Amino acid sequence: MAQLSEDCFAFGGALCPVDKALSLIEEKVQPVVENERVALSQACGRILAQDLVAPFDLPPHANSAVDGYALAFADLSAESETVLPVTGLAAAGHPLARPFVPGEAIRIFTGAAMPEGADTVMMQEDCVVERGFVRLKPGLRKGANRREAGEDVTRGTIALCAGRRLLPADLGLAAALGCRELEVRRALRVALLSNGDELFEPGTPLPAGAIYDSNRHLLKGLLRGLGAAVSDLGILPDREAALREALLSAAGEHDLIVASGGMSSGEEDHMKRAVESCGSLHFWRLAIKPGRPVAMGQVGSVPFLGLPGNPVAVAVTFIVLARPFLFRLAGALAPSPLVFRVRAAFSYRKKKGRREYLRGRLRGEGKGLLADRYPVEGAGILSSIVRSDGLLILDEATTAIDPGEEVDFLPFSEVLW
């Protein structure tokens, strides 16, 4: 298993700007997983390890886009109807079994190979067939209703780029190019744990002062959604020795350790000290809201990602930081999610120098979109994620937003679901 170098994530500032954190990921993080070949049926969601170069043109031959009649454009009259004899048939998988002869029309069906020498197809709705002849209207352009060989993918070009996370359409394209297997990155092995004496597993009795652990289940879904193989280590107590033992054990069998909780600097936040005692920890405070106590570091040389304890902060920091981090670690291209400009339907004030992510809901007004800020702002209000459409992004230079001003909007559909 390939590992990262020591102190890969070192940053000397007090509060790490979001862009600095992202640039460090881009600069420092390299893939830590090997390649393997898998059947096409098992490749959805995996990361392509090698460029898929088209071994032939797709489609491999010129073919008809419609049901109709294949002919030579030179045989058509530009001013009046043309009458040609129908002398053959071509269907998908059953090409014309003889050379095409100028002056004839061939009955052809969608997907059938074009007879060599026929360059145009008139769709059957525009034709009149009478006793073995077809009457063709004037005005048809040369090459109409003909699909060219290679118009989808040309032989020798890259059909799918290495680093692409394979989606169903990608598998369809690979199949069309004759692939039975693909070279992919091995799934990233992630150890996932929560930390906190107040946390209990859903379904168990809940003592006074305790809460059910939602973060681990949220993160498990997000990690698996990115193709990771997740080992759920459960809830660990607020004891540094127990945390250190679990971290060292996880480092021996995984490519990445992800934890939530215990990353602040309070007396009962032991995770930070546990990581530092068996590795190193860097930019553990981001200039971001919600989610300032975020850590990246290493247990030995295995990457560690420490997320906040509040569930909204977990979701936001996963979107902003963990998602591109995992893509890089898994050998994937880190696609930038689509961000849209919308008009604010609210007023808001914030501190300069900090990037803030507000939960927002969209509604249409005329030809544009208005964004409402979710009325409850707390970082522990998990229902605000469920009931919102995405995040409103206010950059470090922004200090105020007034109704009607444009603001960046990141849909959850781009990054979560």
N, C-alpha and C positions, 0 to 999 in steps of 0.2 A: 504494500500500500504506500503510494507516494505521500509525502507529508510536507507541510510548510516549514520554512526556515524559522528559527527563533526570532521573536520580536518583529514578526512580519507586519504587525499593525501599529507600530509605534507612532505616537503623535504627542507632541510636546505641549500643546495648548491646554488651557483650563477647561474651556467649553469647545468642543469640536464642531465646527460648522457642518451642516448636512453635506454640502458639495465637497468639502474636504474628505469626509468619511467615504463618500462615493468614489472620489478620485483615488483614494488609497486602496479601495477594493479593486478598482480597474487596474491599478498599477501593480499591486502586490499579489493578488489571489490568482493562483494557477490551478488547473484541474488536478484532483487528487485521486481520480479513478481510472481504471484500465478500460480497454476496449473488449467487447465480446460480440459474437455474431448471434443474432436471434432471428427466428422465423418472422416473416412479415406480419403474421397474425398476432405476434407478441410485441410488436415494435411501437404501438401507439403510446405516446407520452414519453418515449425514450429520446435520448439526445444522439443525433446522427454524428458518428465519429469521423467519417470520411465523406468528401464530396461524392454525390451520385452523378456520374457523368453518363449522359445518354448514349447507349451503345448503337442506337439507330434513330432514324427520324420518327417523330410521333406527330401525326399518324404516319405509318410506314409507306403509305401510298396515297395519291390523290383519290378523294372519294366524294360521293354526292351528299349534299346537306339536306336534300329533300327527296320525296318520291316524285318522279317525273320522267323526263326523256333526255338522254344524253346525246349531244350532237356536236358538229363542228360549227363554230360561229361563222366561219366563212361561207357556209351554206345558207345562211339566213338572209332574207331580203330586208333591207332597212325601211322600205316604204309600205310593203303589203304583206299579207300572210304568206307563210312558206308551208308547203305540203311535202312531207318526207315519208318514205316507207318505214314502218317499224319492223326491223329485221332480226332483233335479238333481245336478250334479257340479261341484266346483271343484278344480282342480289347480294346482300351482305354475306361474305364468306363464299360466294359463288360468282366469281368474275366472269366476264364474257370470255368464252372459250376459244375465240378466234380473233384475228386482227380486225380492228375497226376500219370500215370503208367509208371515205367521204361520200356524202350524199344520202346517208342513212340515219335513222334515229334508233337509239337503243332504249328500251324500257328499263329504267333503273330505279332502285329503291335506296332509301336513306342508309348511308354507311357503306354502300357497295363501292368497290374499286372502279374508278373512271376508266373506261376503255382507252387504250393508248391512241391518241389522235383526236379524241373527243375532248373539248375544252369547256363546254358550257352545258348547263342543265336548265330546262324549262320545267317548272313545277306543274304537276298534273292538273291543278285547278285552272291553269291558264291554257290548257290544251283541249282540243276536240279530236277524238279518235273516230275514224270512219273507215270500216272495211280494210283494216291493216295499214292505214295511213294516219298520220297525226298532223293536224293543222296548228301551226305555231304563229302566235301574234308577233307583230314587229315591235321593236323598241327594247329588246332584251340586250343587256350589255355583255361583252365578252367575259367569260369566266364566271358568270352568274351561277350561284348555288353550287359552286365547286370548292371543296376544301383541299388545300395544297398539302402535299407531303411535307412534314416537318413544321407545319404552321403552329403547332402546339410547342414542341421542343425539337430543336435541331440536333442531329447527331454530333457528338463531341462537345456539346455545351453542358454546363453544370445545371442539372435539373433541380437538385436539392443541395444546399450548402452544408458543409460540416458545421456542427454546433447548433443546428436547427432542432428545436423540440418538435417531434413528429406528431402531426395531427391527422385525423382521418383522411383529409384530402391528400396529404403527402403520401400516405400509404396507397391510395388509389393511383397516384402518379407513378410511384415505384412499381406497382403491379403492372401498369400499362407499359412500363419499360422492361418487363420480364423478370423483375427481381423476386426471388423466393425468400431471400434472407437479406438483412442489412447489418452493417458494422455500426454498433452503437456504443455509447459509454455505459459502463456498468452503473446500475442505480446507486446513488449516493446513500451510504449507510449513516443514518442519523440517530443518535441517542437523545431522547427527549425526557425531561424531568421538570417537575415543579418543586418549589421550595417554600415551606411555611407551615408552622405548627397549627395555624388556623384552618388549613385546607383539609377537606375530607372528600372521599370519592362519592360521586352521585349514587344514590340508592342505599347508603348507610345512614344510621341515625346521626343527626346533627346536634352536637353539644352546644351549650350556650356560648356565644362569642365566635362560633365557627362558621365557615362558608364552604360551599361546594367548589371544587376545583374546576373552573370553566376554561382557564387558559390552556391547559394541556390538551383538552379535546379540540379547542379552536386551532391550536398549532398543529395538532396531528392531522387534521383535515387539510390545512394549508400546505403542510410539508408533502403529504401524499399527493395533493393536487399538482405539485411540481415534480412528481415522479420519484420522490425519495422513498427508500425503504426504512421505516421508522421502528425503532425499538423503544417501547414505552417503559421507562424506568419508574414511573409512578411518582408519588409524593414523598419527598425527603424531608426530614425534620430540620429545625433550625439549630443544627449542631455542626460546627466546623469540621470535626473529625469524621463524622458520617458523610458529609458532603465531599470531603477530600477523597475518602475511600471510594465512593461511588464514581467520582470524576476520573480517578486513575483507572478503575476497572473499565469504564466506558471507553476511555482513550485507547485501550488495547484492542478493541473490536470494531471501532466505528471511524468514519471519516470526518464527523462533525458532532459536536455536543451542543444542544440547544436547551437552555434553561429559562424559566421565568420566575421572577421574584428574587428578593435578597440582594438586589444590585445597588440599593441606596447606601448611604454611609452611616445609617443608624446602628445602635449597639446590637440590635437583633438581626441585622442584615449580614449573615455569615457567608453567603455565596461568594461575594467579592474577595474576602480574605481566603476562602478555600481555594479559589482559582489561583490567586497569587502565591499560595504556599506550594503549589505543585506545577506552576507554569508562569504565565505572565498575562497581564491584563492591560488593555489600551483603550483610548478615547472612550472611557466609561461614562462620560457625560456629554450628551449632544445638545447643541443649541436648537432644540426642537420642543414643540408642545402639541399634543401630549407625548411623553416618552423620554424625558431627559436622561434617566439612569439606564443607558444602554451600553453594553460592553462587548468588545471584541478582543479576543485574546487566544491563548493556546494553553492546553493542558499537555505538557511536554511539547510536542510539535503537532498535535492534533487541534484544529481550530475549535474555538469555543465562542458561542454567541449567547450573551445574556440579555434577556429582554425584561422590561418592567413587570411589576406585579399587577397593575391595573389593566383590565381586559381591553379597553379602548386603546390604551397606549401600546399594548401588545399588537393589536391589529395594525395600528398606524406604523409602528416601527418595523413590523414584518413587511408591510408594503414598501416602505421607503428604503429600508436597509437590508433586511434579511433576504428578500426576494432576489435582488441583483447579486447578493453575496452567494446564494445557493446556485444561481445560474452559472456564475464564474467557477465555483468549486466543482460543479458537475460537468464542466467542459462545454457549457451551452453559451450561445450568443445571448446576451442580456438585452432583450428587446425593450425599448423605451415605450411605456404605455401611452396611449393617446390621451392628451389633455386638451380640453375644450375651453374656449372663452365664453362665459355666461355673464349675465347682468345680475348684480346683487339686489336682493329685495330686503336688505337689512342694513343696519349700522353696526360697526364694530371698531373697537380700539385695541391696539396691541403694542407691546414693547418693540423697539427697534433692535435689530441684531439677532432676532430669533425667528425661525420659520415655524409657522403655525398651520395646523391642519384642522379645519372645522368640518363637522359632519353637515351635509347639505341634502336637501330634496329639491328636485327640479319640477317646474311646471311651465307649460307653454303660455305665451302671451303674444298674440299676433304672429310674426314670423320668427320670433326669437325665443330664448329660454330664460326664465328667471330662476334664481336659486334662493331658496329659503334656508336660513341657518337652523339646524335642529335646536329646539328651545332649551334643552337641558345639556349643559356643557361638560359635566364631570367626566373624568377619565375612567370612572368605574361604571358608567351607564352603558352596558353592553347592548341594551335594546336600541340605543341610538344608531348602532351599526346596522342592526336588522332593519330598522325603519327609515334608513337614509339611502340615497342613491349613490353617494360617493363623497369625496373629500374636496373642500374648497381650500386652495393653497394660497397662503399669504406669505410672501417672501420676506427676507430679513430687512429690506429697506422700507417695507410698508408699515405705517403706523396707524392708518385709519382707512376704513371702507365705508362709503355712504351709498344709500340706495341709488341704483342706476349705474354705478361704476362697474366696469368689467373686472372679472376675477377668474383665475384658472380653476377648472373643475376636473377632477380625476374620477371617472366612474368606477365603482367597485367591480363592475363586470370586466374591466380591463385587468384587474389584479387579484381578485379574491375568488370569484365563483367559477 
